[in-house]
Amino acid sequence: RSDRVGRNLQARRVGMALLALAAAVPTAALVALIIRRRRNDLKVVVIKARGIEVHVSPFGATVTRVVVPDATGAPGDVVLGYDRLASYDDPSDRPYLGAIVGRVANRIAGARFTLDGETHELCANNGPNCLHGGSKGFDRAWWTVDEVFEDGTGVRLTHVSEDGDEGFPGRVTIAVTYAVRANERRHVGSNHGLNDDDRARSYDATLFTTMVASTNRTTPVNLAQHSYFNLAGHDSGVTIKDHRVKLRCSAYTPVDATLIPTGEIRDVTGTEFDLRGGPGDARDYGVRIGDRMPAGDPEGFDHNFVHDAFGLPGDEVGTLGGDDDTPRVIARVWEPTSGRNMTVATNAPGVQFY
């Protein structure tokens, strides 16, 4: 089992622009569907575009690998995962690596809620609370591969959660689409520390995650794509403490002792939660994560940050569908040893930073 282990990008649609400061992963954009059954029975669908390769398992609609080049052109897997199917289904170890989590991502206080006058009791699988949908959430369901794009750049998976599933009311049908796109090459300026040859090879690619749910009665639905990222490469030996992060968030939601939001929306100014960065920060990529890790319980970050740009006109990441739910940039991350950086955009009002 690999040691690869990022937490919720809480979004209904997420665009991740992976700026690979190097040559492409040597694959063409038009690639036929590849379904590989590894010797350990971990079946994956592989989708590809120039500069990016993504592996998706129908178990949990899980992203098991995201391969992009570093500044030298060497490809590396930048998400955490396992090499064996059994590891994803291990009841003693459940970090939700790369999965779609739900019916409700994050925690429901007291493992119960009242809706339309009726109280619904849920599974308390995280102390007194219900976490990520209960004992068998969407991360442990076998999803149906409904469609693979003809050019090999995307896959659509569906799952049906029946009425009463883990205590939730209503029958919910979920569709998740992962798609990759090679974007036009960008000019990378000298402030990125590249020479002329590196700038000539640089380009970016985008991974889109689109999540849609429909139900036959009123019920809570809050989906999240639960990948963990290490832009140096999951097996690089580099921790995330040296990554630099910049969040487009001026406020966060404090939590109680069991990680339930208190209801307060608190200004980050003057606190360790101020990850907005600024002109004084190196490369304008925000702050070094290791310099801002808050003490206490939880030690480190496991908080929802409020998106400053929620509801504003869309910006540079764009969408696949071109509708009004345009993702807005909420986060940027840069890893100095590899030269990789990532932009995260969402049309949701917040992001869980873990």
Residue pairs with C-beta under 8 A, 6 or more apart in sequence:
1 82
1 83
1 84
1 87
2 80
2 81
2 82
2 83
2 234
2 235
3 234
3 235
4 77
4 79
4 80
4 81
4 82
4 97
4 228
4 230
4 234
4 235
5 80
5 95
5 97
5 228
6 79
6 80
6 226
6 227
6 228
6 229
6 354
7 226
7 228
7 302
7 352
7 353
7 354
8 101
8 105
8 106
8 224
8 225
8 226
8 351
8 352
8 354
9 16
9 209
9 224
9 225
9 226
9 227
9 344
9 346
9 351
9 352
10 105
10 106
10 222
10 224
10 304
10 346
10 348
10 350
10 351
10 352
11 209
11 211
11 224
11 225
11 327
11 346
11 347
11 348
11 351
12 210
12 211
12 212
12 223
12 325
12 346
12 347
12 348
13 208
13 209
13 210
13 211
13 319
13 325
13 327
13 346
13 347
14 208
14 209
14 225
14 327
14 344
14 345
14 346
15 206
15 207
15 208
15 209
15 317
15 318
15 319
15 327
15 343
15 344
15 345
15 346
16 206
16 207
16 208
16 209
16 342
16 343
16 344
16 345
17 183
17 204
17 205
17 206
17 316
17 317
17 342
17 343
17 345
18 51
18 52
18 66
18 68
18 78
18 204
18 205
18 206
18 207
18 340
18 342
19 186
19 188
19 202
19 204
19 340
19 341
19 342
19 343
20 51
20 52
20 68
20 69
20 70
20 202
20 203
20 204
20 205
20 340
21 70
21 71
21 188
21 192
21 194
21 198
21 201
21 202
21 339
21 340
21 341
22 69
22 70
22 71
22 72
22 73
22 74
22 198
22 201
22 202
22 339
23 69
23 73
23 201
24 50
24 51
24 69
24 73
24 182
24 203
25 48
25 50
25 51
25 52
25 53
25 67
25 68
25 69
25 75
27 48
27 50
27 53
28 48
28 50
29 48
29 49
29 50
29 151
29 153
29 182
30 151
30 152
31 46
31 47
31 48
31 151
31 152
31 153
32 152
33 45
33 46
33 148
33 152
34 45
34 46
34 152
35 43
35 44
35 45
35 46
36 43
36 44
36 46
37 43
38 44
38 83
40 83
40 84
40 85
40 86
41 84
41 85
42 57
42 59
42 64
42 82
42 83
42 84
42 85
42 88
43 57
43 58
43 59
43 85
44 55
44 56
44 57
44 64
44 65
45 55
45 56
45 57
45 58
45 145
45 148
45 155
46 53
46 54
46 55
46 56
46 152
47 53
47 54
47 56
47 148
47 149
47 152
47 153
47 154
47 155
47 178
47 179
47 180
48 54
48 152
48 153
48 180
49 153
49 180
49 181
49 182
49 205
50 182
50 203
50 205
51 68
51 69
51 182
51 203
51 204
51 205
52 66
52 67
52 68
52 180
52 182
52 205
52 206
52 207
53 65
53 66
53 67
53 68
53 75
53 180
54 63
54 65
54 66
54 67
54 178
54 180
54 207
55 63
55 64
55 65
55 66
56 62
56 63
56 64
56 155
56 157
56 178
57 64
57 85
57 88
58 142
58 143
58 144
58 145
58 157
59 85
59 88
59 89
59 140
59 141
59 142
59 143
60 88
60 98
60 99
60 100
60 138
60 139
60 140
60 141
60 143
61 99
61 100
61 138
61 143
61 157
61 159
61 176
62 81
62 88
62 97
62 98
62 99
62 100
62 139
63 79
63 81
63 98
63 178
63 225
63 227
64 79
64 81
64 82
64 97
64 98
65 77
65 79
65 81
66 77
66 78
66 79
66 207
66 227
67 75
67 76
67 77
67 78
68 75
68 76
68 78
68 205
68 340
69 75
69 76
70 76
70 233
70 338
70 339
70 340
71 194
71 198
71 338
71 339
71 340
73 201
76 232
76 233
76 234
76 236
76 338
77 233
77 234
77 235
78 229
78 230
78 231
78 232
78 233
78 234
78 340
78 342
79 97
79 98
79 227
79 228
79 229
79 230
79 234
80 97
80 98
80 227
80 228
80 229
80 230
80 234
81 97
81 98
81 234
82 88
82 97
87 93
88 97
88 99
89 140
94 139
95 228
96 132
96 139
96 226
97 226
97 227
97 228
98 225
98 226
98 227
98 228
99 138
99 139
99 225
99 226
100 138
100 139
100 143
100 174
100 176
100 211
100 223
100 224
100 225
100 226
101 132
101 133
101 137
101 138
101 139
101 223
101 224
101 226
102 132
102 133
102 137
102 138
102 161
102 174
102 213
102 221
102 222
102 223
102 224
103 133
103 137
103 138
103 161
103 165
103 166
103 168
103 172
103 219
103 220
103 221
103 222
104 130
104 132
104 133
104 168
104 220
104 221
104 222
105 132
105 133
105 222
105 223
105 224
105 226
105 352
106 131
106 132
106 222
106 224
106 304
106 352
107 126
107 129
107 130
107 131
107 258
107 259
107 260
108 122
108 129
108 130
108 220
109 128
109 129
109 258
109 260
110 124
110 128
110 129
111 121
111 122
111 123
111 124
111 125
111 128
111 129
111 130
112 119
112 120
112 121
112 122
112 130
113 119
113 120
113 122
113 220
114 120
115 169
115 218
115 219
115 220
116 218
118 169
120 167
120 168
120 169
121 167
122 130
122 134
122 166
122 167
122 168
123 130
123 134
123 135
123 166
123 167
124 130
125 131
125 134
125 135
126 258
127 258
128 258
129 258
129 259
129 260
130 166
130 167
132 139
132 224
132 226
133 139
133 166
133 168
134 166
134 167
135 166
136 166
137 166
138 159
138 161
138 174
138 223
139 226
141 159
141 161
143 157
143 158
143 159
143 176
144 157
144 158
144 159
145 155
145 156
145 157
146 156
146 157
146 158
146 175
147 155
147 156
148 154
148 155
148 156
149 155
149 179
153 179
153 180
153 181
154 177
154 178
154 179
154 180
155 177
155 178
155 179
156 175
156 176
156 177
157 175
157 176
157 177
157 178
158 173
158 174
158 175
158 176
159 173
159 174
160 171
160 172
160 173
160 174
161 168
161 171
161 172
161 173
161 174
162 171
163 169
163 170
163 171
163 216
163 217
165 172
168 219
168 220
169 217
169 218
169 219
170 215
170 216
170 217
170 218
170 219
171 215
171 216
171 217
172 213
172 214
172 215
172 219
172 221
173 213
173 214
173 215
174 211
174 212
174 213
174 223
175 211
175 212
175 213
176 209
176 210
176 211
176 212
176 223
176 225
177 208
177 209
177 210
177 320
178 207
178 208
178 209
179 207
179 208
179 210
179 320
180 205
180 206
180 207
180 208
181 205
181 206
181 208
181 320
182 203
182 205
183 203
183 204
183 205
183 206
184 203
185 202
185 203
185 204
186 202
186 203
186 204
187 199
188 194
188 198
188 199
188 202
189 199
191 283
191 284
192 199
192 283
192 339
193 283
193 339
194 202
194 339
206 317
206 318
208 319
208 320
209 225
210 320
210 321
211 223
211 225
213 221
213 223
215 221
224 352
229 240
229 333
229 342
230 236
230 238
230 239
230 240
230 243
230 335
231 243
231 333
231 334
231 335
231 338
231 340
231 341
231 342
232 238
232 243
232 335
232 337
232 338
232 340
233 338
236 337
236 338
238 335
238 337
238 338
239 290
240 289
241 288
241 289
241 290
241 293
242 288
242 289
242 290
242 335
242 336
242 337
243 288
243 289
243 333
243 334
243 335
244 277
244 281
244 282
244 283
244 285
244 286
244 287
244 288
244 289
244 333
244 334
244 335
244 336
245 275
245 285
245 286
245 287
245 289
245 331
245 332
245 333
245 353
246 275
246 276
246 277
246 281
246 284
246 285
246 286
246 287
246 331
246 332
246 333
247 275
247 276
247 286
247 305
247 330
247 331
247 351
247 353
248 276
248 307
248 308
248 309
248 328
248 329
248 330
248 331
249 268
249 275
249 276
249 305
249 306
249 307
249 308
249 330
249 350
249 351
250 267
250 268
250 269
250 276
250 306
250 308
251 265
251 266
251 267
251 268
251 305
251 306
252 265
252 266
252 268
252 273
252 303
252 304
252 305
252 306
253 261
253 262
253 263
253 264
253 265
253 266
253 303
253 304
253 305
253 306
253 350
254 261
254 262
254 264
254 266
254 303
255 261
255 262
255 298
255 302
255 303
256 262
257 297
259 298
259 302
261 304
265 306
266 273
268 274
268 275
268 276
268 305
272 292
272 293
272 294
273 292
273 294
273 303
273 305
275 286
275 287
275 292
275 305
275 353
276 286
277 284
277 285
277 286
277 287
278 284
281 287
283 334
285 332
285 333
285 334
285 341
286 332
286 334
293 299
293 300
293 301
294 300
294 301
301 353
301 354
302 352
302 353
302 354
303 352
303 353
304 350
304 351
304 352
304 353
305 330
305 350
305 351
305 352
305 353
306 349
306 350
307 328
307 330
307 346
307 348
307 349
307 350
307 351
309 315
309 328
309 329
309 330
310 328
310 347
310 348
310 349
310 350
312 328
313 326
314 326
314 327
314 328
315 328
315 329
315 345
316 329
317 327
317 328
317 329
317 343
317 345
318 326
318 327
319 325
319 326
319 327
325 347
326 347
327 345
327 346
327 347
328 345
328 346
328 347
329 343
329 344
329 345
330 344
330 345
330 346
330 351
331 343
331 344
331 351
331 353
332 341
332 342
332 343
332 344
333 341
333 342
333 344
334 340
334 341
334 342
335 341
344 351
